């Protein structure tokens, strides 16, 4: 099932980073981590939201999350 990004339009950088951390990603201020799990979060202020194109890149292409992952991480219902 395809992810409906309209419901994620209000997702902030802070919320996305928190979800990535809960899912085992590390927050570092450099590009990458030795174990290869990397998602580049554009340098927004903590409360900024993302365009749908950026969300698709971070969620599907980089984190490899599915709709089930988003539900598990309480980002969608």
PDB file of N, CA, C and O in Angstrom:
ATOM      1  N   UNK A   1       0.845  -1.177   0.000  1.00  0.00           N
ATOM      2  CA  UNK A   1       0.000   0.000   0.000  1.00  0.00           C
ATOM      3  C   UNK A   1       0.893   1.244   0.000  1.00  0.00           C
ATOM      4  O   UNK A   1       1.892   1.300   0.718  1.00  0.00           O
ATOM      5  N   UNK A   2       0.537   2.208  -0.785  1.00  0.00           N
ATOM      6  CA  UNK A   2       1.318   3.439  -0.902  1.00  0.00           C
ATOM      7  C   UNK A   2       1.092   4.339   0.312  1.00  0.00           C
ATOM      8  O   UNK A   2       0.012   4.355   0.902  1.00  0.00           O
ATOM      9  N   UNK A   3       2.117   5.075   0.662  1.00  0.00           N
ATOM     10  CA  UNK A   3       2.046   5.979   1.803  1.00  0.00           C
ATOM     11  C   UNK A   3       1.323   7.247   1.382  1.00  0.00           C
ATOM     12  O   UNK A   3       1.616   7.821   0.333  1.00  0.00           O
ATOM     13  N   UNK A   4       0.368   7.685   2.213  1.00  0.00           N
ATOM     14  CA  UNK A   4      -0.361   8.929   1.959  1.00  0.00           C
ATOM     15  C   UNK A   4       0.392  10.058   2.669  1.00  0.00           C
ATOM     16  O   UNK A   4       0.298  10.202   3.888  1.00  0.00           O
ATOM     17  N   UNK A   5       1.119  10.835   1.920  1.00  0.00           N
ATOM     18  CA  UNK A   5       1.972  11.876   2.493  1.00  0.00           C
ATOM     19  C   UNK A   5       1.208  13.120   2.906  1.00  0.00           C
ATOM     20  O   UNK A   5       1.760  13.980   3.593  1.00  0.00           O
ATOM     21  N   UNK A   6      -0.048  13.234   2.503  1.00  0.00           N
ATOM     22  CA  UNK A   6      -0.821  14.412   2.905  1.00  0.00           C
ATOM     23  C   UNK A   6      -0.939  14.497   4.425  1.00  0.00           C
ATOM     24  O   UNK A   6      -0.944  15.589   4.992  1.00  0.00           O
ATOM     25  N   UNK A   7      -1.034  13.337   5.082  1.00  0.00           N
ATOM     26  CA  UNK A   7      -1.138  13.315   6.531  1.00  0.00           C
ATOM     27  C   UNK A   7       0.171  13.601   7.239  1.00  0.00           C
ATOM     28  O   UNK A   7       0.189  13.816   8.450  1.00  0.00           O
ATOM     29  N   UNK A   8       1.252  13.605   6.502  1.00  0.00           N
ATOM     30  CA  UNK A   8       2.572  13.857   7.086  1.00  0.00           C
ATOM     31  C   UNK A   8       3.071  15.277   6.831  1.00  0.00           C
ATOM     32  O   UNK A   8       4.187  15.624   7.217  1.00  0.00           O
ATOM     33  N   UNK A   9       2.256  16.087   6.188  1.00  0.00           N
ATOM     34  CA  UNK A   9       2.678  17.454   5.832  1.00  0.00           C
ATOM     35  C   UNK A   9       3.041  18.294   7.050  1.00  0.00           C
ATOM     36  O   UNK A   9       3.855  19.212   6.950  1.00  0.00           O
ATOM     37  N   UNK A  10       2.442  17.987   8.201  1.00  0.00           N
ATOM     38  CA  UNK A  10       2.726  18.779   9.405  1.00  0.00           C
ATOM     39  C   UNK A  10       3.852  18.179  10.243  1.00  0.00           C
ATOM     40  O   UNK A  10       4.168  18.703  11.311  1.00  0.00           O
ATOM     41  N   UNK A  11       4.465  17.087   9.776  1.00  0.00           N
ATOM     42  CA  UNK A  11       5.566  16.449  10.491  1.00  0.00           C
ATOM     43  C   UNK A  11       6.751  17.405  10.560  1.00  0.00           C
ATOM     44  O   UNK A  11       7.217  17.902   9.534  1.00  0.00           O
ATOM     45  N   UNK A  12       7.232  17.658  11.767  1.00  0.00           N
ATOM     46  CA  UNK A  12       8.351  18.591  11.920  1.00  0.00           C
ATOM     47  C   UNK A  12       9.678  17.839  11.893  1.00  0.00           C
ATOM     48  O   UNK A  12       9.718  16.619  12.057  1.00  0.00           O
ATOM     49  N   UNK A  13      10.748  18.574  11.688  1.00  0.00           N
ATOM     50  CA  UNK A  13      12.088  17.982  11.695  1.00  0.00           C
ATOM     51  C   UNK A  13      12.352  17.323  13.043  1.00  0.00           C
ATOM     52  O   UNK A  13      12.926  16.235  13.097  1.00  0.00           O
ATOM     53  N   UNK A  14      11.950  17.956  14.112  1.00  0.00           N
ATOM     54  CA  UNK A  14      12.153  17.421  15.457  1.00  0.00           C
ATOM     55  C   UNK A  14      11.425  16.082  15.621  1.00  0.00           C
ATOM     56  O   UNK A  14      11.983  15.140  16.183  1.00  0.00           O
ATOM     57  N   UNK A  15      10.184  15.996  15.133  1.00  0.00           N
ATOM     58  CA  UNK A  15       9.412  14.753  15.230  1.00  0.00           C
ATOM     59  C   UNK A  15      10.035  13.655  14.372  1.00  0.00           C
ATOM     60  O   UNK A  15      10.086  12.497  14.787  1.00  0.00           O
ATOM     61  N   UNK A  16      10.505  14.012  13.187  1.00  0.00           N
ATOM     62  CA  UNK A  16      11.134  13.028  12.307  1.00  0.00           C
ATOM     63  C   UNK A  16      12.429  12.502  12.922  1.00  0.00           C
ATOM     64  O   UNK A  16      12.678  11.297  12.894  1.00  0.00           O
ATOM     65  N   UNK A  17      13.245  13.377  13.469  1.00  0.00           N
ATOM     66  CA  UNK A  17      14.493  12.952  14.102  1.00  0.00           C
ATOM     67  C   UNK A  17      14.194  12.052  15.294  1.00  0.00           C
ATOM     68  O   UNK A  17      14.903  11.069  15.512  1.00  0.00           O
ATOM     69  N   UNK A  18      13.166  12.366  16.065  1.00  0.00           N
ATOM     70  CA  UNK A  18      12.797  11.528  17.212  1.00  0.00           C
ATOM     71  C   UNK A  18      12.364  10.138  16.747  1.00  0.00           C
ATOM     72  O   UNK A  18      12.729   9.140  17.368  1.00  0.00           O
ATOM     73  N   UNK A  19      11.588  10.062  15.660  1.00  0.00           N
ATOM     74  CA  UNK A  19      11.149   8.771  15.134  1.00  0.00           C
ATOM     75  C   UNK A  19      12.330   7.967  14.599  1.00  0.00           C
ATOM     76  O   UNK A  19      12.401   6.756  14.806  1.00  0.00           O
ATOM     77  N   UNK A  20      13.249   8.629  13.916  1.00  0.00           N
ATOM     78  CA  UNK A  20      14.446   7.947  13.419  1.00  0.00           C
ATOM     79  C   UNK A  20      15.252   7.374  14.580  1.00  0.00           C
ATOM     80  O   UNK A  20      15.751   6.252  14.501  1.00  0.00           O
ATOM     81  N   UNK A  21      15.375   8.137  15.643  1.00  0.00           N
ATOM     82  CA  UNK A  21      16.121   7.683  16.823  1.00  0.00           C
ATOM     83  C   UNK A  21      15.439   6.472  17.459  1.00  0.00           C
ATOM     84  O   UNK A  21      16.107   5.512  17.840  1.00  0.00           O
ATOM     85  N   UNK A  22      14.103   6.517  17.574  1.00  0.00           N
ATOM     86  CA  UNK A  22      13.359   5.374  18.130  1.00  0.00           C
ATOM     87  C   UNK A  22      13.553   4.120  17.292  1.00  0.00           C
ATOM     88  O   UNK A  22      13.488   3.003  17.806  1.00  0.00           O
ATOM     89  N   UNK A  23      13.791   4.310  16.001  1.00  0.00           N
ATOM     90  CA  UNK A  23      13.932   3.169  15.094  1.00  0.00           C
ATOM     91  C   UNK A  23      15.392   2.722  14.934  1.00  0.00           C
ATOM     92  O   UNK A  23      15.691   1.888  14.080  1.00  0.00           O
ATOM     93  N   UNK A  24      16.284   3.260  15.736  1.00  0.00           N
ATOM     94  CA  UNK A  24      17.657   2.774  15.734  1.00  0.00           C
ATOM     95  C   UNK A  24      18.651   3.590  14.947  1.00  0.00           C
ATOM     96  O   UNK A  24      19.821   3.215  14.865  1.00  0.00           O
ATOM     97  N   UNK A  25      18.222   4.698  14.361  1.00  0.00           N
ATOM     98  CA  UNK A  25      19.159   5.575  13.675  1.00  0.00           C
ATOM     99  C   UNK A  25      19.865   6.432  14.713  1.00  0.00           C
ATOM    100  O   UNK A  25      19.342   6.645  15.807  1.00  0.00           O
ATOM    101  N   UNK A  26      21.040   6.919  14.375  1.00  0.00           N
ATOM    102  CA  UNK A  26      21.818   7.775  15.254  1.00  0.00           C
ATOM    103  C   UNK A  26      21.745   9.203  14.748  1.00  0.00           C
ATOM    104  O   UNK A  26      21.738   9.443  13.540  1.00  0.00           O
ATOM    105  N   UNK A  27      21.692  10.150  15.675  1.00  0.00           N
ATOM    106  CA  UNK A  27      21.709  11.558  15.288  1.00  0.00           C
ATOM    107  C   UNK A  27      23.127  12.073  15.452  1.00  0.00           C
ATOM    108  O   UNK A  27      23.626  12.211  16.569  1.00  0.00           O
ATOM    109  N   UNK A  28      23.766  12.352  14.338  1.00  0.00           N
ATOM    110  CA  UNK A  28      25.102  12.938  14.342  1.00  0.00           C
ATOM    111  C   UNK A  28      25.099  14.116  13.382  1.00  0.00           C
ATOM    112  O   UNK A  28      24.289  14.176  12.456  1.00  0.00           O
ATOM    113  N   UNK A  29      25.987  15.023  13.604  1.00  0.00           N
ATOM    114  CA  UNK A  29      26.025  16.217  12.761  1.00  0.00           C
ATOM    115  C   UNK A  29      26.970  16.079  11.580  1.00  0.00           C
ATOM    116  O   UNK A  29      27.357  17.076  10.971  1.00  0.00           O
ATOM    117  N   UNK A  30      27.333  14.875  11.262  1.00  0.00           N
ATOM    118  CA  UNK A  30      28.157  14.629  10.088  1.00  0.00           C
ATOM    119  C   UNK A  30      27.354  13.790   9.107  1.00  0.00           C
ATOM    120  O   UNK A  30      26.299  13.264   9.462  1.00  0.00           O
ATOM    121  N   UNK A  31      27.829  13.661   7.904  1.00  0.00           N
ATOM    122  CA  UNK A  31      27.123  12.874   6.902  1.00  0.00           C
ATOM    123  C   UNK A  31      27.469  11.410   7.074  1.00  0.00           C
ATOM    124  O   UNK A  31      28.544  10.966   6.670  1.00  0.00           O
ATOM    125  N   UNK A  32      26.564  10.665   7.670  1.00  0.00           N
ATOM    126  CA  UNK A  32      26.746   9.231   7.760  1.00  0.00           C
ATOM    127  C   UNK A  32      27.152   8.739   9.130  1.00  0.00           C
ATOM    128  O   UNK A  32      27.480   9.513  10.029  1.00  0.00           O
ATOM    129  N   UNK A  33      27.119   7.464   9.255  1.00  0.00           N
ATOM    130  CA  UNK A  33      27.487   6.790  10.485  1.00  0.00           C
ATOM    131  C   UNK A  33      28.185   5.504  10.088  1.00  0.00           C
ATOM    132  O   UNK A  33      27.851   4.934   9.049  1.00  0.00           O
ATOM    133  N   UNK A  34      29.128   5.027  10.864  1.00  0.00           N
ATOM    134  CA  UNK A  34      29.908   3.847  10.471  1.00  0.00           C
ATOM    135  C   UNK A  34      29.075   2.616  10.110  1.00  0.00           C
ATOM    136  O   UNK A  34      29.509   1.807   9.290  1.00  0.00           O
ATOM    137  N   UNK A  35      27.882   2.456  10.707  1.00  0.00           N
ATOM    138  CA  UNK A  35      27.098   1.252  10.407  1.00  0.00           C
ATOM    139  C   UNK A  35      26.291   1.386   9.117  1.00  0.00           C
ATOM    140  O   UNK A  35      25.625   0.432   8.715  1.00  0.00           O
ATOM    141  N   UNK A  36      26.333   2.535   8.466  1.00  0.00           N
ATOM    142  CA  UNK A  36      25.672   2.703   7.175  1.00  0.00           C
ATOM    143  C   UNK A  36      24.232   3.158   7.234  1.00  0.00           C
ATOM    144  O   UNK A  36      23.660   3.489   6.196  1.00  0.00           O
ATOM    145  N   UNK A  37      23.615   3.189   8.419  1.00  0.00           N
ATOM    146  CA  UNK A  37      22.230   3.654   8.519  1.00  0.00           C
ATOM    147  C   UNK A  37      22.250   5.164   8.511  1.00  0.00           C
ATOM    148  O   UNK A  37      22.628   5.791   9.501  1.00  0.00           O
ATOM    149  N   UNK A  38      21.848   5.749   7.405  1.00  0.00           N
ATOM    150  CA  UNK A  38      21.958   7.191   7.260  1.00  0.00           C
ATOM    151  C   UNK A  38      20.705   7.748   6.607  1.00  0.00           C
ATOM    152  O   UNK A  38      20.226   7.229   5.600  1.00  0.00           O
ATOM    153  N   UNK A  39      20.186   8.807   7.195  1.00  0.00           N
ATOM    154  CA  UNK A  39      19.129   9.612   6.597  1.00  0.00           C
ATOM    155  C   UNK A  39      19.557  11.052   6.772  1.00  0.00           C
ATOM    156  O   UNK A  39      19.835  11.492   7.887  1.00  0.00           O
ATOM    157  N   UNK A  40      19.612  11.776   5.694  1.00  0.00           N
ATOM    158  CA  UNK A  40      20.019  13.174   5.757  1.00  0.00           C
ATOM    159  C   UNK A  40      18.769  14.017   5.943  1.00  0.00           C
ATOM    160  O   UNK A  40      17.903  14.065   5.070  1.00  0.00           O
ATOM    161  N   UNK A  41      18.684  14.676   7.078  1.00  0.00           N
ATOM    162  CA  UNK A  41      17.565  15.571   7.364  1.00  0.00           C
ATOM    163  C   UNK A  41      18.047  16.972   7.054  1.00  0.00           C
ATOM    164  O   UNK A  41      19.007  17.457   7.652  1.00  0.00           O
ATOM    165  N   UNK A  42      17.376  17.618   6.117  1.00  0.00           N
ATOM    166  CA  UNK A  42      17.780  18.964   5.704  1.00  0.00           C
ATOM    167  C   UNK A  42      17.853  19.871   6.924  1.00  0.00           C
ATOM    168  O   UNK A  42      17.024  19.750   7.825  1.00  0.00           O
ATOM    169  N   UNK A  43      18.822  20.773   6.974  1.00  0.00           N
ATOM    170  CA  UNK A  43      19.025  21.611   8.162  1.00  0.00           C
ATOM    171  C   UNK A  43      17.927  22.645   8.350  1.00  0.00           C
ATOM    172  O   UNK A  43      18.104  23.822   8.034  1.00  0.00           O
ATOM    173  N   UNK A  44      16.809  22.198   8.862  1.00  0.00           N
ATOM    174  CA  UNK A  44      15.688  23.076   9.179  1.00  0.00           C
ATOM    175  C   UNK A  44      15.766  23.444  10.649  1.00  0.00           C
ATOM    176  O   UNK A  44      16.499  22.826  11.422  1.00  0.00           O
ATOM    177  N   UNK A  45      15.015  24.441  11.018  1.00  0.00           N
ATOM    178  CA  UNK A  45      14.820  24.687  12.445  1.00  0.00           C
ATOM    179  C   UNK A  45      13.968  23.546  12.992  1.00  0.00           C
ATOM    180  O   UNK A  45      13.324  22.847  12.209  1.00  0.00           O
ATOM    181  N   UNK A  46      13.942  23.339  14.261  1.00  0.00           N
ATOM    182  CA  UNK A  46      13.253  22.207  14.856  1.00  0.00           C
ATOM    183  C   UNK A  46      11.769  22.130  14.551  1.00  0.00           C
ATOM    184  O   UNK A  46      11.202  21.038  14.587  1.00  0.00           O
ATOM    185  N   UNK A  47      11.119  23.244  14.253  1.00  0.00           N
ATOM    186  CA  UNK A  47       9.689  23.227  14.051  1.00  0.00           C
ATOM    187  C   UNK A  47       9.254  23.262  12.600  1.00  0.00           C
ATOM    188  O   UNK A  47       8.055  23.263  12.319  1.00  0.00           O
ATOM    189  N   UNK A  48      10.198  23.291  11.673  1.00  0.00           N
ATOM    190  CA  UNK A  48       9.854  23.378  10.257  1.00  0.00           C
ATOM    191  C   UNK A  48       9.315  22.051   9.745  1.00  0.00           C
ATOM    192  O   UNK A  48       9.699  20.983  10.221  1.00  0.00           O
ATOM    193  N   UNK A  49       8.415  22.138   8.765  1.00  0.00           N
ATOM    194  CA  UNK A  49       7.899  20.937   8.118  1.00  0.00           C
ATOM    195  C   UNK A  49       8.587  20.784   6.761  1.00  0.00           C
ATOM    196  O   UNK A  49       9.390  21.631   6.368  1.00  0.00           O
ATOM    197  N   UNK A  50       8.267  19.701   6.047  1.00  0.00           N
ATOM    198  CA  UNK A  50       8.949  19.359   4.804  1.00  0.00           C
ATOM    199  C   UNK A  50       7.974  19.333   3.634  1.00  0.00           C
ATOM    200  O   UNK A  50       6.765  19.191   3.820  1.00  0.00           O
ATOM    201  N   UNK A  51       8.514  19.472   2.426  1.00  0.00           N
ATOM    202  CA  UNK A  51       7.702  19.282   1.232  1.00  0.00           C
ATOM    203  C   UNK A  51       7.486  17.778   1.057  1.00  0.00           C
ATOM    204  O   UNK A  51       8.220  16.969   1.623  1.00  0.00           O
ATOM    205  N   UNK A  52       6.482  17.416   0.275  1.00  0.00           N
ATOM    206  CA  UNK A  52       6.196  15.996   0.050  1.00  0.00           C
ATOM    207  C   UNK A  52       7.390  15.324  -0.629  1.00  0.00           C
ATOM    208  O   UNK A  52       7.726  14.188  -0.295  1.00  0.00           O
ATOM    209  N   UNK A  53       8.023  15.997  -1.561  1.00  0.00           N
ATOM    210  CA  UNK A  53       9.190  15.429  -2.260  1.00  0.00           C
ATOM    211  C   UNK A  53      10.313  15.095  -1.269  1.00  0.00           C
ATOM    212  O   UNK A  53      10.938  14.040  -1.375  1.00  0.00           O
ATOM    213  N   UNK A  54      10.566  15.978  -0.321  1.00  0.00           N
ATOM    214  CA  UNK A  54      11.592  15.736   0.688  1.00  0.00           C
ATOM    215  C   UNK A  54      11.191  14.591   1.601  1.00  0.00           C
ATOM    216  O   UNK A  54      12.026  13.756   1.948  1.00  0.00           O
ATOM    217  N   UNK A  55       9.911  14.539   1.999  1.00  0.00           N
ATOM    218  CA  UNK A  55       9.423  13.440   2.842  1.00  0.00           C
ATOM    219  C   UNK A  55       9.592  12.092   2.149  1.00  0.00           C
ATOM    220  O   UNK A  55      10.026  11.123   2.771  1.00  0.00           O
ATOM    221  N   UNK A  56       9.252  12.028   0.871  1.00  0.00           N
ATOM    222  CA  UNK A  56       9.403  10.778   0.115  1.00  0.00           C
ATOM    223  C   UNK A  56      10.861  10.347   0.118  1.00  0.00           C
ATOM    224  O   UNK A  56      11.159   9.172   0.328  1.00  0.00           O
ATOM    225  N   UNK A  57      11.766  11.283  -0.113  1.00  0.00           N
ATOM    226  CA  UNK A  57      13.186  10.957  -0.134  1.00  0.00           C
ATOM    227  C   UNK A  57      13.645  10.416   1.216  1.00  0.00           C
ATOM    228  O   UNK A  57      14.318   9.387   1.275  1.00  0.00           O
ATOM    229  N   UNK A  58      13.289  11.099   2.296  1.00  0.00           N
ATOM    230  CA  UNK A  58      13.755  10.687   3.615  1.00  0.00           C
ATOM    231  C   UNK A  58      13.099   9.391   4.082  1.00  0.00           C
ATOM    232  O   UNK A  58      13.773   8.529   4.646  1.00  0.00           O
ATOM    233  N   UNK A  59      11.793   9.241   3.853  1.00  0.00           N
ATOM    234  CA  UNK A  59      11.056   8.095   4.389  1.00  0.00           C
ATOM    235  C   UNK A  59      11.234   6.842   3.542  1.00  0.00           C
ATOM    236  O   UNK A  59      11.519   5.774   4.083  1.00  0.00           O
ATOM    237  N   UNK A  60      11.075   6.948   2.235  1.00  0.00           N
ATOM    238  CA  UNK A  60      11.139   5.754   1.383  1.00  0.00           C
ATOM    239  C   UNK A  60      12.552   5.450   0.897  1.00  0.00           C
ATOM    240  O   UNK A  60      13.007   4.311   0.994  1.00  0.00           O
ATOM    241  N   UNK A  61      13.239   6.444   0.381  1.00  0.00           N
ATOM    242  CA  UNK A  61      14.540   6.206  -0.254  1.00  0.00           C
ATOM    243  C   UNK A  61      15.674   6.037   0.751  1.00  0.00           C
ATOM    244  O   UNK A  61      16.595   5.252   0.525  1.00  0.00           O
ATOM    245  N   UNK A  62      15.610   6.771   1.859  1.00  0.00           N
ATOM    246  CA  UNK A  62      16.723   6.735   2.798  1.00  0.00           C
ATOM    247  C   UNK A  62      16.450   5.828   4.000  1.00  0.00           C
ATOM    248  O   UNK A  62      17.263   4.954   4.300  1.00  0.00           O
ATOM    249  N   UNK A  63      15.325   6.018   4.691  1.00  0.00           N
ATOM    250  CA  UNK A  63      15.022   5.198   5.870  1.00  0.00           C
ATOM    251  C   UNK A  63      14.426   3.848   5.482  1.00  0.00           C
ATOM    252  O   UNK A  63      14.462   2.911   6.280  1.00  0.00           O
ATOM    253  N   UNK A  64      13.881   3.731   4.276  1.00  0.00           N
ATOM    254  CA  UNK A  64      13.238   2.511   3.785  1.00  0.00           C
ATOM    255  C   UNK A  64      12.060   2.106   4.674  1.00  0.00           C
ATOM    256  O   UNK A  64      11.876   0.925   4.971  1.00  0.00           O
ATOM    257  N   UNK A  65      11.263   3.097   5.097  1.00  0.00           N
ATOM    258  CA  UNK A  65      10.092   2.827   5.916  1.00  0.00           C
ATOM    259  C   UNK A  65       8.889   2.556   5.037  1.00  0.00           C
ATOM    260  O   UNK A  65       8.765   3.108   3.944  1.00  0.00           O
ATOM    261  N   UNK A  66       8.012   1.709   5.519  1.00  0.00           N
ATOM    262  CA  UNK A  66       6.736   1.422   4.862  1.00  0.00           C
ATOM    263  C   UNK A  66       5.629   2.106   5.668  1.00  0.00           C
ATOM    264  O   UNK A  66       5.896   2.739   6.690  1.00  0.00           O
ATOM    265  N   UNK A  67       4.397   1.975   5.202  1.00  0.00           N
ATOM    266  CA  UNK A  67       3.269   2.532   5.939  1.00  0.00           C
ATOM    267  C   UNK A  67       3.156   1.877   7.320  1.00  0.00           C
ATOM    268  O   UNK A  67       2.810   2.537   8.300  1.00  0.00           O
ATOM    269  N   UNK A  68       3.450   0.581   7.386  1.00  0.00           N
ATOM    270  CA  UNK A  68       3.427  -0.115   8.680  1.00  0.00           C
ATOM    271  C   UNK A  68       4.466   0.464   9.643  1.00  0.00           C
ATOM    272  O   UNK A  68       4.200   0.587  10.839  1.00  0.00           O
ATOM    273  N   UNK A  69       5.634   0.816   9.134  1.00  0.00           N
ATOM    274  CA  UNK A  69       6.657   1.437   9.981  1.00  0.00           C
ATOM    275  C   UNK A  69       6.174   2.781  10.522  1.00  0.00           C
ATOM    276  O   UNK A  69       6.392   3.097  11.691  1.00  0.00           O
ATOM    277  N   UNK A  70       5.523   3.564   9.677  1.00  0.00           N
ATOM    278  CA  UNK A  70       5.023   4.872  10.111  1.00  0.00           C
ATOM    279  C   UNK A  70       3.966   4.709  11.202  1.00  0.00           C
ATOM    280  O   UNK A  70       3.911   5.507  12.138  1.00  0.00           O
ATOM    281  N   UNK A  71       3.132   3.682  11.086  1.00  0.00           N
ATOM    282  CA  UNK A  71       2.139   3.409  12.132  1.00  0.00           C
ATOM    283  C   UNK A  71       2.825   2.965  13.419  1.00  0.00           C
ATOM    284  O   UNK A  71       2.472   3.423  14.506  1.00  0.00           O
ATOM    285  N   UNK A  72       3.802   2.075  13.295  1.00  0.00           N
ATOM    286  CA  UNK A  72       4.538   1.579  14.461  1.00  0.00           C
ATOM    287  C   UNK A  72       5.231   2.716  15.213  1.00  0.00           C
ATOM    288  O   UNK A  72       5.302   2.706  16.442  1.00  0.00           O
ATOM    289  N   UNK A  73       5.734   3.680  14.474  1.00  0.00           N
ATOM    290  CA  UNK A  73       6.426   4.818  15.064  1.00  0.00           C
ATOM    291  C   UNK A  73       5.478   5.952  15.449  1.00  0.00           C
ATOM    292  O   UNK A  73       5.908   7.018  15.888  1.00  0.00           O
ATOM    293  N   UNK A  74       4.179   5.700  15.275  1.00  0.00           N
ATOM    294  CA  UNK A  74       3.122   6.660  15.636  1.00  0.00           C
ATOM    295  C   UNK A  74       3.214   7.979  14.870  1.00  0.00           C
ATOM    296  O   UNK A  74       2.931   9.048  15.410  1.00  0.00           O
ATOM    297  N   UNK A  75       3.614   7.881  13.605  1.00  0.00           N
ATOM    298  CA  UNK A  75       3.651   9.057  12.744  1.00  0.00           C
ATOM    299  C   UNK A  75       2.355   9.182  11.949  1.00  0.00           C
ATOM    300  O   UNK A  75       1.981  10.273  11.517  1.00  0.00           O
ATOM    301  N   UNK A  76       1.673   8.046  11.759  1.00  0.00           N
ATOM    302  CA  UNK A  76       0.358   8.034  11.108  1.00  0.00           C
ATOM    303  C   UNK A  76      -0.546   7.091  11.884  1.00  0.00           C
ATOM    304  O   UNK A  76      -0.099   6.389  12.791  1.00  0.00           O
ATOM    305  N   UNK A  77      -1.826   7.082  11.517  1.00  0.00           N
ATOM    306  CA  UNK A  77      -2.789   6.185  12.172  1.00  0.00           C
ATOM    307  C   UNK A  77      -3.095   5.019  11.318  1.00  0.00           C
ATOM    308  O   UNK A  77      -3.885   4.159  11.706  1.00  0.00           O
TER     309      UNK A  77
END
